[in-house]
Amino acid sequence: MTDKKYCYEYPHPAVTTDIVVFTIREGRLKLLLIKRKISPYKGKWALPGGFVALHEDISQCAARELAEETGVSSVFLEQLGAYGAPKRDPRERVITIAYFALIPSEKIQVQAATDAAAADWFAMDALPELAFDHAEIVEQAKTRLLNKLGHSTIAFQFLADEFTLTDLQKVFEIIQGEEVDKRNFRKWALALNSIEATGKERREGQHRPAKLYRLSSTVQDID
């Protein structure tokens, strides 16, 4: 017999998670998309994601769905927001909690897994038509990324553990879509408390070796 105190007169919407995954590859900001294997929008490109199970936390669902659909796991995830337009999903009333993730390109091994027909990277300036309201979610994720770029350590999520100041500058230029003055950028970067010299150098071509830096061990998060 059902306990009456847990019976509600209002219908319960379903809850999903969707994940916006950014990386920098071939000098461009790119987005990870999956090709849907099932209806609705079968064959269309969409963000990785899926329904939250009754036993799991929302963030656990996001990590699980990302791994199941793309093979990507153990990445930085930050909650972006909730999206609940009544007709955003033709199946039923669905509210989604969106996350965004940032991955260094050398750590990526993407493959379509159980819930997707394909998985691939698309440049932000050449995205296909997206299913559901995912285009809106992607735009808000890009805005969040831009807003955090200058006052957090979010740019370091795109870099290897050791990097040059040129590497860091390129990340800023790619995300902002414009060149940065090299001298002023280096002065700003070296004044940060978030990076420290490793004592090592890296030679590229005929140029003199460049100093290698790393994220300071005192930095706890990217806020």
C-alpha positions in Angstrom: 0.0 0.0 0.0 1.4 3.4 -1.0 2.2 5.8 1.9 -0.1 8.8 1.2 2.4 11.4 2.4 4.5 10.5 -0.7 1.6 10.9 -3.2 1.5 14.2 -5.0 -1.3 15.6 -7.2 1.2 17.2 -9.7 2.8 15.2 -12.6 6.5 14.5 -12.2 8.8 15.7 -15.0 11.7 13.6 -16.1 15.3 14.9 -15.4 18.3 14.6 -17.7 21.8 15.9 -17.9 23.6 17.3 -20.9 27.3 18.0 -21.1 29.1 20.6 -23.2 32.6 19.4 -23.7 35.2 21.8 -25.0 38.8 21.2 -26.2 41.3 23.0 -28.3 42.5 21.0 -31.3 44.2 22.1 -34.5 44.3 25.7 -33.2 40.5 25.9 -32.8 38.0 25.7 -30.0 36.0 22.5 -30.6 32.9 20.9 -29.2 32.2 17.2 -28.6 29.0 15.9 -30.1 27.3 12.5 -30.4 25.0 11.3 -33.2 21.8 10.1 -31.7 21.1 6.4 -32.1 17.4 6.6 -31.2 14.4 8.9 -31.6 13.6 11.7 -31.3 16.2 13.3 -33.5 17.6 10.0 -34.6 20.7 10.6 -36.7 21.0 14.2 -35.5 24.0 15.6 -33.6 23.5 16.4 -30.0 25.3 16.9 -26.7 26.2 13.8 -24.7 23.6 13.2 -22.0 20.7 11.2 -20.7 18.2 10.5 -18.0 19.0 10.7 -14.3 18.4 7.4 -12.5 16.5 7.5 -9.3 19.4 6.2 -7.3 22.1 8.6 -8.6 23.2 12.2 -8.0 22.9 14.6 -10.9 26.6 15.1 -11.3 27.1 11.3 -11.2 24.6 11.0 -14.0 26.5 13.6 -16.1 29.8 11.8 -15.6 28.2 8.4 -16.4 26.5 9.6 -19.5 29.6 11.2 -20.8 31.6 8.0 -20.3 28.8 5.8 -21.8 28.3 7.9 -25.0 31.9 9.0 -25.7 34.3 7.0 -23.7 35.5 10.2 -22.0 35.9 10.0 -18.2 37.6 11.7 -15.2 37.3 15.2 -16.5 36.5 18.6 -15.0 32.7 19.2 -14.9 31.0 22.4 -13.8 27.2 22.8 -13.6 26.0 25.3 -16.2 22.3 25.7 -15.5 18.8 24.2 -15.8 16.7 24.2 -19.0 13.0 23.4 -18.7 11.0 24.9 -21.6 7.8 22.8 -21.7 8.2 21.5 -25.2 12.0 21.2 -25.4 11.7 17.4 -25.6 8.9 15.9 -27.8 8.7 12.7 -25.7 7.5 14.2 -22.4 8.1 17.0 -19.9 11.9 16.9 -19.5 14.1 19.3 -17.4 17.8 19.0 -18.1 20.7 20.1 -15.9 23.6 21.1 -18.2 27.3 20.9 -17.4 30.3 21.9 -19.2 33.7 20.1 -19.3 37.1 21.2 -20.5 39.7 18.6 -21.7 43.3 19.0 -22.8 43.6 17.7 -26.4 46.4 15.2 -25.6 44.3 13.4 -23.1 41.4 12.7 -25.5 40.5 9.3 -26.9 36.9 9.8 -28.0 34.8 6.8 -29.2 31.1 6.3 -29.6 30.0 4.0 -26.8 26.8 2.2 -25.9 24.3 5.1 -26.3 25.5 6.9 -29.4 25.9 6.0 -33.1 29.0 8.2 -33.5 31.0 10.8 -31.5 33.2 13.5 -33.1 34.6 17.0 -32.6 33.3 20.1 -34.3 34.7 23.5 -34.5 32.6 26.1 -32.7 32.3 28.2 -35.9 31.2 25.2 -38.0 28.6 23.3 -35.8 25.9 21.2 -37.4 22.2 21.7 -36.6 21.7 20.4 -33.0 18.9 18.4 -31.5 16.5 19.7 -28.8 17.6 23.1 -27.4 21.3 22.2 -27.4 22.3 25.2 -29.5 21.1 27.5 -26.8 23.0 25.5 -24.1 26.2 25.5 -26.1 26.0 29.3 -26.5 25.6 29.8 -22.8 28.5 27.5 -22.1 30.7 29.5 -24.5 29.6 32.7 -22.7 30.5 31.2 -19.3 33.9 30.1 -20.6 34.6 33.6 -21.9 33.5 35.3 -18.7 35.7 33.1 -16.5 38.8 33.3 -18.7 40.4 36.4 -17.3 39.6 35.9 -13.6 40.1 32.2 -13.0 42.5 29.4 -13.9 40.0 27.8 -16.3 42.4 28.3 -19.3 44.8 25.8 -17.7 42.3 23.0 -18.2 43.2 23.1 -21.9 46.9 22.7 -21.3 49.3 19.9 -20.5 50.7 19.7 -17.0 53.7 21.7 -18.2 53.4 24.5 -20.7 55.1 27.6 -22.0 53.7 31.2 -21.8 53.2 30.9 -25.6 51.0 27.9 -25.0 48.9 29.8 -22.5 48.6 32.8 -24.8 47.4 30.7 -27.6 44.6 29.3 -25.4 43.4 32.9 -24.7 43.6 33.9 -28.3 41.6 30.8 -29.5 38.9 31.2 -27.0 38.6 35.0 -27.4 38.9 34.8 -31.2 41.4 37.6 -31.4 45.2 38.2 -31.0 46.6 39.2 -27.6 49.6 41.6 -27.2 52.5 39.3 -26.4 54.4 41.6 -24.1 51.4 42.7 -22.0 50.1 39.1 -21.8 53.4 37.8 -20.5 53.6 40.6 -17.9 50.1 39.7 -16.7 50.7 35.9 -16.7 53.9 36.2 -14.7 52.2 38.4 -12.1 49.7 35.6 -11.5 50.0 33.6 -8.3 48.6 30.6 -10.1 51.6 29.5 -12.1 55.2 28.6 -11.2 58.3 27.9 -13.2 59.4 24.2 -13.4 63.1 24.9 -13.9 62.9 23.1 -17.3 62.8 24.4 -20.9 61.4 23.3 -24.2 63.0 23.9 -27.6 60.8 24.5 -30.6 62.6 24.7 -34.0 65.4 27.1 -34.3 64.1 29.4 -31.5 65.8 29.6 -28.2 64.4 27.3 -25.5 61.2 28.5 -23.8 60.7 28.2 -20.0 58.2 25.6 -18.9 55.6 26.5 -16.2 52.9 24.6 -14.3 49.8 25.4 -12.3 50.9 26.2 -8.8 50.4 23.5 -6.1 48.6 26.2 -4.0 45.8 26.5 -6.5 42.8 24.5 -5.3 40.2 25.0 -8.1 39.3 27.1 -11.2 36.9 29.6 -9.7 
